[in-house]
Amino acid sequence: MTVVEDAARPQAAGETVLEATGVTMRFGGLLAVNDVNLTVREGEIVGLIGPNGAGKTTFFNCLTGLYKPTSGQVRFSGTPLPPKPRAVVRAGMARTFQNIRLFANMTALENVMVGRYCRTSAGALTSVLHGPKFRREEEATRARAQELLEFVGLGRSAEHLARNMPYGDQRRLEIARALATDPKLILLDEPTAGMNPQETRQASDLIFKIRDSGLSVVVIEHDMRFIFNLCDRVLCLVRGEALIEGTPEEVQSDPRVIEAYIGTGEDDDEVEDDVPGGEV
């Protein structure tokens, strides 16, 4: 059964934001990612799929500086990125994680403010003394954090502790914190994991809203219906290697993808909506 719906998915034709070429990652004798290429353009949503252990999160970690690739290069807006997470964030790339990584005992507003501090410039002395520059930046940071909470639909949850928020709201809070870094590109690692159908639809709407605000998005996801309805292009990884890259229609109809990921059982009348599991 075809997963892609008739809703228009505008094709991006902007400048290249991210260009990863020949990215390879070895852990001793394990080849987790092997010679993978990925290009993302302005205003584009790109999906990254593959079975458990395909290397999707490892590839994300190489893109965002958590891992230094064994070989290959990552360029952002034409400039090579050093394998340092702080440098990657300051360059304009933000991400969320497969497992929620919020500050549980901080409020939603405070969590988003933490993401914003990479764009502040007050020195240590004025911060300690709460000088004029610190107070101006703190006020601006708080206002921007509140704007982002409104953007993701959490405007009324600003003073709620992160640990007390519903699961779906925690996912949206993570996205708001990533947006606080002022990225040009945001990478979302399984943003709908554990969500119910209503929350999944809300996540889809939010990602379109992020794209419409001018950002590019790369999404790892196991929910095939979600990914094929969302993305302009999809890259499928299998055993750390790129199997196929193309439009959702091309990828979902490729026999190799059906065999490697979707399945070929006689009872598979339609694509499974969610395949639980971890990631290399």
C-alpha contacts under 8 A as a table, 3 or more apart, distances in Angstrom:
res1	aa1	res2	aa2	distance
1	M	269	D	6.45
1	M	270	E	4.93
1	M	271	V	7.05
2	T	5	E	7.96
2	T	252	Q	7.99
2	T	270	E	7.64
3	V	224	M	7.59
3	V	225	R	5.45
3	V	228	F	6.56
3	V	229	N	7.18
3	V	271	V	7.27
4	V	225	R	7.14
4	V	228	F	5.57
4	V	229	N	5.11
4	V	248	P	7.13
4	V	249	E	6.94
5	E	229	N	6.24
9	R	230	L	7.49
9	R	231	C	7.43
9	R	232	D	6.51
10	P	232	D	7.31
11	Q	44	E	7.16
11	Q	232	D	6.02
12	A	41	R	6.73
12	A	42	E	6.71
12	A	43	G	5.74
12	A	44	E	5.11
12	A	232	D	7.53
13	A	41	R	6.92
13	A	42	E	7.21
13	A	43	G	7.95
14	G	41	R	5.50
14	G	42	E	4.64
14	G	43	G	6.79
15	E	41	R	5.45
15	E	42	E	5.57
16	T	19	E	7.08
16	T	39	T	6.95
16	T	40	V	5.92
16	T	41	R	4.21
16	T	42	E	6.22
16	T	77	S	6.49
16	T	78	G	7.80
17	V	39	T	7.64
17	V	40	V	5.72
17	V	41	R	5.13
17	V	42	E	5.93
17	V	76	F	5.63
17	V	77	S	4.74
17	V	78	G	7.49
17	V	184	K	7.71
17	V	185	L	7.46
17	V	216	S	7.86
18	L	38	L	7.60
18	L	39	T	5.54
18	L	40	V	5.04
18	L	41	R	6.87
18	L	74	V	7.38
18	L	75	R	5.88
18	L	76	F	4.71
18	L	77	S	6.27
18	L	78	G	7.79
19	E	37	N	7.55
19	E	38	L	5.84
19	E	39	T	4.51
19	E	40	V	6.58
19	E	74	V	5.92
19	E	75	R	5.12
19	E	76	F	6.44
19	E	78	G	7.80
20	A	23	V	6.53
20	A	36	V	7.54
20	A	37	N	5.21
20	A	38	L	5.03
20	A	39	T	6.33
20	A	63	L	7.56
20	A	72	G	7.51
20	A	73	Q	5.82
20	A	74	V	4.40
20	A	75	R	6.21
21	T	35	D	7.36
21	T	36	V	6.52
21	T	37	N	4.53
21	T	38	L	6.70
21	T	72	G	5.66
21	T	73	Q	5.47
21	T	74	V	6.54
22	G	34	N	7.51
22	G	35	D	4.06
22	G	36	V	5.12
22	G	37	N	5.55
22	G	71	S	6.96
22	G	72	G	4.44
22	G	73	Q	6.70
23	V	33	V	7.00
23	V	34	N	6.58
23	V	35	D	4.90
23	V	36	V	5.02
23	V	37	N	6.55
23	V	59	F	7.81
23	V	62	C	7.73
23	V	69	P	6.34
23	V	70	T	7.66
23	V	71	S	5.84
23	V	72	G	4.19
23	V	73	Q	6.23
23	V	74	V	7.70
24	T	31	L	7.75
24	T	32	A	7.62
24	T	33	V	4.93
24	T	34	N	4.50
24	T	35	D	5.01
24	T	36	V	6.73
24	T	69	P	5.77
24	T	70	T	5.57
24	T	71	S	5.18
24	T	72	G	6.12
25	M	31	L	6.23
25	M	32	A	5.64
25	M	33	V	4.92
25	M	34	N	6.60
25	M	58	T	7.84
25	M	59	F	7.98
25	M	62	C	7.80
25	M	68	K	7.94
25	M	69	P	5.05
25	M	70	T	4.93
25	M	71	S	6.99
26	R	29	G	6.86
26	R	30	L	5.59
26	R	31	L	4.56
26	R	32	A	5.77
26	R	33	V	7.04
26	R	69	P	7.86
26	R	70	T	6.16
27	F	30	L	5.05
27	F	31	L	6.50
27	F	32	A	7.10
28	G	31	L	7.91
31	L	34	N	6.53
31	L	240	G	7.18
32	A	54	A	7.63
32	A	55	G	5.58
32	A	58	T	7.12
32	A	239	R	7.18
32	A	240	G	5.20
32	A	280	V	7.26
33	V	36	V	6.85
33	V	55	G	5.75
33	V	58	T	7.15
33	V	59	F	6.57
33	V	239	R	7.59
33	V	240	G	4.09
33	V	241	E	6.22
34	N	240	G	5.46
34	N	241	E	5.28
35	D	72	G	7.36
35	D	241	E	6.85
36	V	240	G	7.91
36	V	241	E	6.22
36	V	242	A	5.95
37	N	242	A	7.82
40	V	44	E	6.63
40	V	45	I	7.97
40	V	46	V	7.08
40	V	216	S	7.33
40	V	218	V	7.98
41	R	44	E	5.59
41	R	216	S	6.87
42	E	214	G	7.42
42	E	215	L	6.71
42	E	216	S	5.45
43	G	211	R	5.68
43	G	212	D	7.29
43	G	214	G	5.63
43	G	215	L	5.40
43	G	216	S	4.60
43	G	217	V	7.61
44	E	211	R	7.06
44	E	215	L	7.71
44	E	216	S	4.97
44	E	217	V	6.30
44	E	231	C	7.86
44	E	232	D	6.47
45	I	211	R	7.23
45	I	216	S	5.98
45	I	217	V	4.69
45	I	218	V	5.76
45	I	219	V	7.52
45	I	230	L	7.30
45	I	231	C	4.97
45	I	232	D	5.50
45	I	233	R	6.96
46	V	217	V	6.29
46	V	218	V	4.74
46	V	219	V	6.30
46	V	231	C	5.34
46	V	232	D	5.92
46	V	233	R	4.99
46	V	234	V	5.60
46	V	235	L	7.55
47	G	218	V	5.73
47	G	219	V	4.81
47	G	220	I	5.99
47	G	221	E	7.41
47	G	227	I	6.30
47	G	231	C	5.83
47	G	232	D	7.90
47	G	233	R	6.28
47	G	234	V	4.45
47	G	235	L	6.12
48	L	56	K	6.89
48	L	218	V	7.20
48	L	219	V	5.91
48	L	220	I	4.75
48	L	221	E	6.83
48	L	234	V	5.86
48	L	235	L	4.98
48	L	236	C	5.92
48	L	237	L	7.38
49	I	56	K	7.21
49	I	220	I	6.01
49	I	221	E	6.11
49	I	222	H	6.61
49	I	234	V	7.27
49	I	235	L	6.31
49	I	236	C	4.82
49	I	237	L	6.25
50	G	54	A	5.64
50	G	56	K	7.25
50	G	222	H	7.63
50	G	236	C	5.32
50	G	237	L	4.92
50	G	238	V	5.74
50	G	260	A	7.91
50	G	261	Y	6.09
51	P	54	A	5.55
51	P	237	L	7.75
51	P	238	V	6.68
51	P	260	A	7.20
51	P	261	Y	5.36
52	N	277	G	6.37
52	N	278	G	6.10
52	N	279	E	5.34
52	N	280	V	7.31
53	G	56	K	7.64
53	G	239	R	6.80
53	G	240	G	7.93
53	G	278	G	7.30
53	G	279	E	4.88
53	G	280	V	4.57
54	A	237	L	5.68
54	A	238	V	4.80
54	A	239	R	4.56
54	A	240	G	5.06
54	A	241	E	7.71
54	A	279	E	7.17
54	A	280	V	6.71
55	G	58	T	5.10
55	G	59	F	6.02
55	G	237	L	7.06
55	G	238	V	7.61
55	G	239	R	6.71
55	G	240	G	4.86
55	G	279	E	6.83
55	G	280	V	5.28
56	K	59	F	5.17
56	K	60	F	6.38
56	K	220	I	7.05
56	K	237	L	6.99
56	K	240	G	7.64
56	K	279	E	7.07
56	K	280	V	7.25
57	T	60	F	4.86
57	T	61	N	6.13
57	T	189	D	7.21
57	T	220	I	7.83
57	T	279	E	6.36
57	T	280	V	6.53
58	T	61	N	4.98
58	T	62	C	6.34
58	T	67	Y	7.91
58	T	280	V	6.24
59	F	62	C	5.06
59	F	63	L	6.33
60	F	63	L	5.05
60	F	64	T	6.22
60	F	187	L	7.73
61	N	64	T	5.23
61	N	65	G	6.11
61	N	66	L	4.93
61	N	67	Y	5.46
62	C	65	G	5.50
62	C	66	L	6.16
62	C	67	Y	4.80
62	C	68	K	5.99
62	C	69	P	5.75
62	C	83	P	7.55
63	L	66	L	7.87
63	L	67	Y	7.98
63	L	74	V	6.41
64	T	67	Y	7.65
64	T	83	P	7.23
64	T	84	K	7.55
64	T	85	P	5.86
64	T	88	V	5.99
64	T	89	V	7.91
64	T	93	M	7.34
64	T	94	A	7.76
64	T	95	R	7.79
65	G	68	K	6.29
65	G	82	P	6.99
65	G	83	P	3.96
65	G	84	K	4.56
65	G	85	P	4.61
65	G	88	V	6.52
66	L	83	P	6.81
66	L	84	K	6.68
66	L	85	P	5.95
67	Y	83	P	6.65
68	K	83	P	5.28
69	P	72	G	6.55
69	P	73	Q	7.82
73	Q	80	P	7.02
73	Q	81	L	7.89
74	V	80	P	5.81
74	V	81	L	5.76
75	R	78	G	5.51
75	R	79	T	5.04
75	R	80	P	4.16
75	R	81	L	5.52
76	F	79	T	5.22
76	F	80	P	6.29
76	F	81	L	6.41
76	F	91	A	7.48
81	L	87	A	7.51
81	L	88	V	6.52
82	P	87	A	6.81
82	P	88	V	7.25
83	P	87	A	7.81
83	P	88	V	7.56
84	K	87	A	5.39
84	K	88	V	6.26
85	P	88	V	5.01
85	P	89	V	6.20
86	R	89	V	5.18
86	R	90	R	6.19
87	A	90	R	5.13
87	A	91	A	6.07
88	V	91	A	5.09
88	V	92	G	6.61
88	V	93	M	5.82
88	V	94	A	7.72
89	V	92	G	5.27
89	V	93	M	4.95
89	V	94	A	5.61
89	V	181	T	6.99
89	V	183	P	7.35
90	R	93	M	7.32
90	R	118	C	7.02
90	R	119	R	7.71
90	R	181	T	7.63
91	A	183	P	7.88
92	G	181	T	7.55
92	G	182	D	6.64
92	G	183	P	4.18
92	G	184	K	5.14
92	G	185	L	6.47
93	M	183	P	5.12
93	M	184	K	6.15
93	M	185	L	4.96
93	M	186	I	5.80
93	M	187	L	7.62
94	A	178	A	5.48
94	A	179	L	7.24
94	A	181	T	7.00
94	A	183	P	5.86
94	A	185	L	6.47
94	A	186	I	4.81
94	A	187	L	6.22
95	R	175	I	7.90
95	R	178	A	6.02
95	R	186	I	5.37
95	R	187	L	4.44
95	R	188	L	5.69
95	R	189	D	7.54
96	T	100	I	7.90
96	T	174	E	6.34
96	T	175	I	6.53
96	T	178	A	6.75
96	T	187	L	6.44
96	T	188	L	5.11
96	T	189	D	5.87
96	T	191	P	7.88
97	F	100	I	6.18
97	F	101	R	7.03
97	F	188	L	6.87
97	F	189	D	5.16
97	F	190	E	7.53
98	Q	189	D	5.01
98	Q	190	E	5.60
98	Q	191	P	7.40
98	Q	193	A	7.91
100	I	170	Q	7.47
100	I	171	R	6.97
100	I	174	E	7.36
101	R	174	E	7.57
102	L	111	N	6.93
102	L	162	A	6.92
102	L	170	Q	7.76
102	L	174	E	6.80
103	F	106	M	5.54
103	F	111	N	6.39
103	F	162	A	6.79
103	F	163	R	7.98
104	A	107	T	7.85
104	A	161	L	6.68
104	A	162	A	4.93
104	A	163	R	4.59
105	N	161	L	5.89
105	N	162	A	6.46
105	N	163	R	6.47
106	M	110	E	5.90
106	M	111	N	6.28
106	M	161	L	5.47
106	M	162	A	6.15
107	T	110	E	5.10
107	T	111	N	6.22
107	T	158	A	6.53
107	T	159	E	5.24
107	T	160	H	5.16
107	T	161	L	4.12
107	T	162	A	5.54
108	A	111	N	5.16
108	A	112	V	6.48
108	A	157	S	6.61
108	A	158	A	4.98
108	A	159	E	6.13
108	A	160	H	5.90
108	A	161	L	6.11
108	A	162	A	5.56
108	A	173	L	6.80
109	L	112	V	5.31
109	L	113	M	6.20
109	L	142	R	7.43
109	L	145	A	6.10
109	L	146	Q	6.52
109	L	149	L	7.45
109	L	158	A	4.75
109	L	159	E	6.41
110	E	113	M	4.91
110	E	114	V	6.28
111	N	114	V	5.31
111	N	115	G	6.97
111	N	162	A	7.91
111	N	173	L	7.88
111	N	177	R	6.48
112	V	115	G	5.29
112	V	116	R	6.65
112	V	145	A	5.41
112	V	148	L	7.89
112	V	149	L	7.92
112	V	173	L	7.44
112	V	174	E	7.99
112	V	176	A	6.25
112	V	177	R	4.24
112	V	178	A	7.84
112	V	180	A	6.31
113	M	116	R	4.99
113	M	117	Y	6.58
113	M	141	T	6.03
113	M	142	R	6.26
113	M	145	A	5.56
113	M	177	R	7.33
113	M	180	A	7.27
114	V	117	Y	5.54
114	V	177	R	7.37
115	G	118	C	6.64
115	G	177	R	5.09
115	G	178	A	6.29
115	G	179	L	7.81
115	G	180	A	5.24
115	G	181	T	5.55
116	R	119	R	5.81
116	R	120	T	7.28
116	R	141	T	6.32
116	R	145	A	7.52
116	R	177	R	7.53
116	R	180	A	4.80
116	R	181	T	5.17
116	R	182	D	7.90
117	Y	120	T	5.14
117	Y	141	T	7.50
117	Y	181	T	7.76
118	C	181	T	6.53
119	R	181	T	6.70
119	R	182	D	7.99
120	T	137	E	6.62
122	A	126	T	6.42
122	A	127	S	6.33
122	A	133	K	6.25
122	A	134	F	5.60
122	A	137	E	7.55
123	G	126	T	5.65
123	G	127	S	6.15
124	A	127	S	5.11
124	A	128	V	6.15
125	L	128	V	5.20
125	L	129	L	6.14
126	T	129	L	5.04
126	T	130	H	5.49
126	T	131	G	4.70
126	T	132	P	7.64
126	T	133	K	7.07
126	T	134	F	6.09
127	S	130	H	4.93
127	S	131	G	6.49
127	S	134	F	5.49
128	V	131	G	7.88
130	H	133	K	7.95
130	H	134	F	5.58
130	H	135	R	6.20
131	G	134	F	5.31
131	G	135	R	6.26
132	P	135	R	5.13
132	P	136	R	6.18
133	K	136	R	5.16
133	K	137	E	6.18
134	F	137	E	5.20
134	F	138	E	5.93
135	R	138	E	5.02
135	R	139	E	6.10
136	R	139	E	5.25
136	R	140	A	6.23
137	E	140	A	5.02
137	E	141	T	5.91
138	E	141	T	5.02
138	E	142	R	6.14
139	E	142	R	5.21
139	E	143	A	6.25
140	A	143	A	5.13
140	A	144	R	6.12
141	T	144	R	5.18
141	T	145	A	6.07
142	R	145	A	5.11
142	R	146	Q	6.27
143	A	146	Q	5.20
143	A	147	E	6.33
144	R	147	E	5.00
144	R	148	L	6.30
144	R	180	A	7.56
145	A	148	L	5.16
145	A	149	L	6.28
145	A	176	A	7.96
145	A	180	A	6.77
146	Q	149	L	5.08
146	Q	150	E	6.30
146	Q	155	G	6.68
146	Q	158	A	7.12
147	E	150	E	5.13
147	E	151	F	6.19
147	E	155	G	7.72
148	L	151	F	4.75
148	L	152	V	6.34
148	L	176	A	5.69
148	L	179	L	7.39
148	L	180	A	7.14
149	L	152	V	5.38
149	L	153	G	6.17
149	L	154	L	4.79
149	L	155	G	4.85
149	L	157	S	7.95
149	L	158	A	7.12
149	L	173	L	7.34
149	L	176	A	6.26
150	E	153	G	5.05
150	E	154	L	5.46
150	E	155	G	4.13
150	E	156	R	7.87
151	F	154	L	7.50
151	F	155	G	7.69
151	F	176	A	7.93
152	V	155	G	7.84
152	V	172	R	6.23
152	V	173	L	7.56
152	V	175	I	7.84
152	V	176	A	6.49
152	V	206	L	6.70
153	G	172	R	8.00
154	L	157	S	5.24
154	L	158	A	6.94
154	L	169	D	7.33
154	L	172	R	7.88
154	L	173	L	7.59
155	G	158	A	6.01
156	R	159	E	7.94
157	S	160	H	5.25
160	H	164	N	6.90
160	H	165	M	6.96
161	L	164	N	5.48
161	L	165	M	6.81
162	A	165	M	5.42
162	A	170	Q	6.74
165	M	169	D	6.13
165	M	170	Q	6.15
166	P	169	D	5.28
166	P	170	Q	6.31
167	Y	170	Q	5.10
167	Y	171	R	6.48
167	Y	195	M	7.73
168	G	171	R	5.15
168	G	172	R	6.48
168	G	195	M	6.39
168	G	199	E	6.33
169	D	172	R	5.02
169	D	173	L	6.04
170	Q	173	L	4.88
170	Q	174	E	6.29
171	R	174	E	5.22
171	R	175	I	6.60
171	R	191	P	6.72
172	R	175	I	5.06
172	R	176	A	6.28
172	R	203	A	7.81
173	L	176	A	4.97
173	L	177	R	6.23
174	E	177	R	5.12
174	E	178	A	6.30
175	I	178	A	5.06
175	I	179	L	6.16
176	A	179	L	5.01
176	A	180	A	6.23
177	R	180	A	5.06
177	R	181	T	7.29
178	A	181	T	5.82
178	A	182	D	7.93
178	A	183	P	7.72
178	A	186	I	7.40
179	L	182	D	5.63
179	L	183	P	6.25
179	L	186	I	7.64
180	A	183	P	7.80
183	P	186	I	6.45
183	P	215	L	7.41
184	K	214	G	7.73
184	K	215	L	5.17
184	K	216	S	6.34
185	L	215	L	5.62
185	L	216	S	4.65
185	L	217	V	5.66
185	L	218	V	7.70
186	I	215	L	7.34
186	I	216	S	6.45
186	I	217	V	5.04
186	I	218	V	6.47
187	L	217	V	5.84
187	L	218	V	4.75
187	L	219	V	5.91
188	L	191	P	5.86
188	L	217	V	7.49
188	L	218	V	6.22
188	L	219	V	4.80
188	L	220	I	6.26
189	D	219	V	6.05
189	D	220	I	4.87
189	D	221	E	6.88
190	E	193	A	5.47
190	E	219	V	6.97
190	E	220	I	5.15
190	E	221	E	4.62
190	E	222	H	7.14
191	P	203	A	7.38
191	P	219	V	7.74
191	P	220	I	7.76
191	P	221	E	7.17
192	T	195	M	5.33
192	T	199	E	7.61
192	T	200	T	5.66
192	T	203	A	6.83
192	T	221	E	7.44
192	T	223	D	7.93
193	A	221	E	7.85
195	M	198	Q	7.91
195	M	199	E	5.62
195	M	200	T	5.93
196	N	199	E	5.35
196	N	200	T	6.16
197	P	200	T	4.98
197	P	201	R	6.28
198	Q	201	R	5.22
198	Q	202	Q	6.35
199	E	202	Q	4.98
199	E	203	A	6.15
200	T	203	A	4.98
200	T	204	S	6.28
200	T	226	F	7.76
201	R	204	S	5.07
201	R	205	D	6.28
202	Q	205	D	5.08
202	Q	206	L	6.17
203	A	206	L	5.04
203	A	207	I	6.24
204	S	207	I	5.23
204	S	208	F	6.35
204	S	226	F	7.34
204	S	230	L	6.88
205	D	208	F	5.21
205	D	209	K	6.16
206	L	209	K	4.87
206	L	210	I	6.17
207	I	210	I	4.97
207	I	211	R	6.22
207	I	217	V	7.74
208	F	211	R	5.02
208	F	212	D	6.05
208	F	230	L	7.76
209	K	212	D	4.99
209	K	213	S	6.27
210	I	213	S	5.14
210	I	214	G	6.99
210	I	215	L	6.12
211	R	214	G	5.44
211	R	215	L	4.92
211	R	216	S	5.89
211	R	217	V	6.81
212	D	215	L	7.14
219	V	227	I	7.91
221	E	224	M	7.40
221	E	226	F	7.96
221	E	227	I	6.56
222	H	227	I	7.86
222	H	273	D	7.56
222	H	274	D	5.54
222	H	275	V	5.52
222	H	276	P	7.38
223	D	226	F	5.37
223	D	227	I	6.29
223	D	272	E	7.23
223	D	273	D	4.67
223	D	274	D	4.39
223	D	275	V	6.74
224	M	227	I	5.13
224	M	228	F	5.98
224	M	271	V	6.71
224	M	272	E	6.79
224	M	273	D	5.60
224	M	274	D	7.02
225	R	228	F	5.49
225	R	229	N	6.16
225	R	271	V	7.29
225	R	272	E	7.85
225	R	273	D	5.83
226	F	229	N	5.49
226	F	230	L	6.13
226	F	273	D	7.62
227	I	230	L	5.12
227	I	231	C	6.03
228	F	231	C	5.86
228	F	234	V	7.78
228	F	248	P	5.13
228	F	249	E	7.75
228	F	252	Q	7.85
229	N	248	P	7.73
231	C	234	V	6.66
231	C	247	T	7.99
231	C	248	P	6.97
232	D	247	T	6.18
232	D	248	P	7.05
233	R	245	E	7.06
233	R	246	G	5.34
233	R	247	T	4.54
233	R	248	P	6.02
234	V	245	E	5.63
234	V	246	G	5.63
234	V	247	T	6.03
234	V	248	P	5.93
234	V	251	V	6.83
235	L	242	A	6.97
235	L	243	L	7.63
235	L	244	I	5.98
235	L	245	E	4.32
235	L	246	G	6.76
235	L	251	V	7.92
236	C	242	A	5.90
236	C	243	L	5.51
236	C	244	I	5.52
236	C	245	E	6.35
236	C	251	V	7.74
236	C	257	V	7.46
237	L	240	G	5.89
237	L	241	E	5.29
237	L	242	A	4.56
237	L	243	L	5.51
237	L	244	I	7.57
238	V	241	E	5.39
238	V	242	A	6.47
238	V	243	L	6.18
238	V	260	A	7.29
242	A	245	E	7.47
243	L	256	R	7.71
243	L	257	V	7.64
244	I	251	V	6.76
244	I	257	V	7.95
245	E	251	V	6.79
246	G	249	E	7.89
246	G	250	E	5.76
246	G	251	V	5.88
247	T	250	E	5.17
247	T	251	V	6.20
248	P	251	V	5.20
248	P	252	Q	5.98
249	E	252	Q	5.55
249	E	253	S	6.28
250	E	253	S	5.51
250	E	254	D	6.28
251	V	254	D	5.30
251	V	257	V	6.87
252	Q	257	V	6.71
252	Q	258	I	7.05
253	S	257	V	7.56
253	S	258	I	7.24
254	D	257	V	5.43
254	D	258	I	6.45
255	P	258	I	5.01
255	P	259	E	6.13
256	R	259	E	5.12
256	R	260	A	5.92
257	V	260	A	5.09
257	V	261	Y	5.54
257	V	262	I	6.59
258	I	261	Y	5.67
258	I	262	I	4.65
258	I	263	G	5.39
258	I	264	T	6.47
259	E	262	I	6.35
259	E	263	G	5.15
259	E	264	T	5.83
260	A	263	G	6.60
262	I	271	V	6.30
262	I	272	E	7.16
263	G	268	D	7.14
264	T	268	D	6.54
265	G	268	D	5.36
266	E	269	D	7.57
268	D	271	V	6.88
272	E	275	V	6.99
